[in-house]
Amino acid sequence: MKAIVQRVTKASVTVGEEQISSIGRGLCVLLGISVVDTQKDVDYMVRKILNLRLFEDESGRAWSSSVMDRELEVLCVSQFTLQCILKGNKPDFHSAMPAELAQPFYNNMLEQLREAYKPELIKDGQFGAKMQVHIQNDGPVTIHLESPAGPTDPKLLSKQEKQQQRKEKTRSKGPSESSREKAVLRSKADPSVSSGAEGDVSSERES
């Protein structure tokens, strides 16, 4: 999932001749949903949007307060074009989630934003409509967010799990035990290695 977060003095959405949504000072968020996005991506974005410290605090210190700290507004606008992949000069949008799936997904994210914050301060555009989005950027301040990518291929997931299990086994042995095992193996391979080699092995491992 990708988002363009802009600090604004005001922002609004117009469809046709009708203004359907507007905010004063706060954040305008353009949101692009990917075909591989899951609930984890929603959780990440909700947390980041509401906690980004893009505002000054009460004493005027910059980059100290979030939109929640200042009780400001958030305007979210669905924008599938953020998932564009260029093929030459032609944009390709196959990475974007299809509209019939993206709409309930997007609505779920709006609900989570409202549950985590004040519902009356979360506004949105009109999903799937041709919108005119009027943004008065404050600063300007623009932040690009992208939720962490996770492997979707089962083979990659299995490989990642095995690597994690190996790391956990290594940690459970403890550094001293691991060093002793290496020293024993070295002494078996080379009988001339003195008992002081353990310190060398430990140093090599730590570096």
Secondary structure in CASP SS format (residue, H / E / C, confidence):
PFRMAT SS
TARGET T0000
AUTHOR 0000-0000-0000
METHOD secondary structure of the structure
MODEL  1
M C 1.00
K E 1.00
A E 1.00
I E 1.00
V E 1.00
Q E 1.00
R E 1.00
V E 1.00
T E 1.00
K E 1.00
A E 1.00
S E 1.00
V E 1.00
T E 1.00
V E 1.00
G C 1.00
E C 1.00
E E 1.00
Q E 1.00
I E 1.00
S E 1.00
S E 1.00
I E 1.00
G C 1.00
R C 1.00
G E 1.00
L E 1.00
C E 1.00
V E 1.00
L E 1.00
L E 1.00
G E 1.00
I C 1.00
S E 1.00
V C 1.00
V C 1.00
D C 1.00
T C 1.00
Q H 1.00
K H 1.00
D H 1.00
V H 1.00
D H 1.00
Y H 1.00
M H 1.00
V H 1.00
R H 1.00
K H 1.00
I H 1.00
L H 1.00
N H 1.00
L C 1.00
R C 1.00
L C 1.00
F E 1.00
E C 1.00
D C 1.00
E C 1.00
S C 1.00
G C 1.00
R C 1.00
A C 1.00
W C 1.00
S C 1.00
S E 1.00
S C 1.00
V C 1.00
M C 1.00
D C 1.00
R C 1.00
E C 1.00
L C 1.00
E E 1.00
V E 1.00
L E 1.00
C E 1.00
V E 1.00
S E 1.00
Q C 1.00
F H 1.00
T H 1.00
L H 1.00
Q H 1.00
C C 1.00
I E 1.00
L E 1.00
K E 1.00
G C 1.00
N C 1.00
K E 1.00
P E 1.00
D E 1.00
F C 1.00
H C 1.00
S C 1.00
A E 1.00
M C 1.00
P C 1.00
A H 1.00
E H 1.00
L H 1.00
A H 1.00
Q H 1.00
P H 1.00
F H 1.00
Y H 1.00
N H 1.00
N H 1.00
M H 1.00
L H 1.00
E H 1.00
Q H 1.00
L H 1.00
R H 1.00
E H 1.00
A H 1.00
Y C 1.00
K C 1.00
P H 1.00
E H 1.00
L H 1.00
I E 1.00
K E 1.00
D E 1.00
G C 1.00
Q C 1.00
F C 1.00
G C 1.00
A C 1.00
K C 1.00
M E 1.00
Q E 1.00
V E 1.00
H E 1.00
I E 1.00
Q E 1.00
N E 1.00
D E 1.00
G E 1.00
P E 1.00
V E 1.00
T E 1.00
I E 1.00
H E 1.00
L E 1.00
E E 1.00
S C 1.00
P C 1.00
A C 1.00
G C 1.00
P C 1.00
T C 1.00
D C 1.00
P H 1.00
K H 1.00
L H 1.00
L H 1.00
S H 1.00
K H 1.00
Q H 1.00
E H 1.00
K H 1.00
Q H 1.00
Q H 1.00
Q H 1.00
R H 1.00
K H 1.00
E H 1.00
K H 1.00
T H 1.00
R H 1.00
S H 1.00
K H 1.00
G C 1.00
P H 1.00
S H 1.00
E H 1.00
S H 1.00
S H 1.00
R H 1.00
E H 1.00
K H 1.00
A H 1.00
V H 1.00
L H 1.00
R H 1.00
S H 1.00
K H 1.00
A H 1.00
D C 1.00
P C 1.00
S C 1.00
V C 1.00
S C 1.00
S C 1.00
G C 1.00
A H 1.00
E H 1.00
G H 1.00
D H 1.00
V H 1.00
S H 1.00
S H 1.00
E H 1.00
R H 1.00
E H 1.00
S C 1.00
END
